[in-house]
Amino acid sequence: MKGHYKRRNCKCNPKKKCTCGGKTWTFWVDIGPDPKTGGRRQETRGGFKTRKDAEEAVAAIITDVKQGIFIKESDILFKDFAEQWLPMYIERTCPKPGTIRLRKYGINKLLPYLAHIKLKNISEELFQEALDDLKANNLAKSTLEGILATGKMIFDMAVHKKLIREDPTKKGYIKKDPKIIKETDGDDLKNLDEDLPNYFEKEELKSFLDAAKKYGLFMDVLIFTLLAYTGMRVGELVVLKWNDIDFTKRTVRINKTYYNEYNNIAKYELVPPKTEKSKRKIVVANLVIEMLKKHKEEQENIIARLGDSYNNKGFIFTNVKSHQGLPILTKLVENRMARLLKKIQLNQNLTPHSLRHTHTSLLAEAKVDLEDIKDRLGHFDDDITRKIYLHVTDPVKREASDKFDNLMESA
């Protein structure tokens, strides 16, 4: 296994100095019989500046072959392997439909850069250039992180399958934006709160729930009261079933969420909650329990009236005009909320998720501990929840500082 060496496109005598201008060296070396067919196998590589460089590469290959760790890299293109990888990923991890959609999105974003390049020819620099260009297209940080994660999984599998030796994504990263501190006139500390999400103040929430009672359509009062009083996600709300409610213990169980990529009422899916921490039981107020009892009676009357046309799967919030018995769309909740906000001329940027943030702010105002709030909301860790909590509890910190000042002054 000594190898054969030659300058590319060079017709000179290999034992003499090249006079035709050939610049790089290529080698061919036997790497032993094919384990499947027994036929001859060769490895060839080019682009070496000197014969010595090529000889060193051959020596490394021979060492790997003798140690049984040599990998003959595949000529498969990125687009072809990515197509093979996705079914393997789905079979191995059983991801939620939303996660599969994100992986497909990540692949589609990488294809313009890598599609027709062989896996073995994709370098760290080439992959990083793709990430940097996607970043320059103003994609959100979370989107870029999802694309990077998808790329890492694809190439990790390629290494595992021994199609390539090195993973070019191992050192891949998302460039950070430089932090710029703007000069202000001194009284501009409110800018620190600019990244807080929209949520209702206490009086605004009361006005909104009053509007639901006055102008709301069927189920509106219960929907928005439940969201405001529990902080649950809309996807968790629309798939609640009656067996998730314990009327005696006043608890609501969250153990699933809603997925419907194309907003087709009949083609919904029940999937696990966002995280394991999202599986929880929430203790609710008597007000909520009484409203649920009332709605149960109303629903039973509807079921009796519709008879066999009602597809009773035990859901609490169901369609009654078409696809009777199936859960309502999350989009319906969004539209109903927008309608009510318009009626009373409240902030049109508020959404059903704003009620989740509102729940956080009111619990913080009631001096509930941050960890208890995260347990109630089903968070392992969440920056938005922490920001709202710190914002709401800031006056308490000032009060503590004032008490310290008063203590020192009285000394």
Helices and strands as residue ranges (DSSP letters): E 4-7, E 25-30, E 42-48, H 51-67, H 78-93, H 97-114, G 119-121, H 124-136, H 141-160, G 189-193, H 202-215, H 220-230, H 234-237, G 242-244, E 245-246, E 251-254, E 257-259, G 265-267, E 269-271, G 276-278, E 280-283, H 286-306, G 307-309, H 330-343, H 352-365, H 370-377, H 383-409
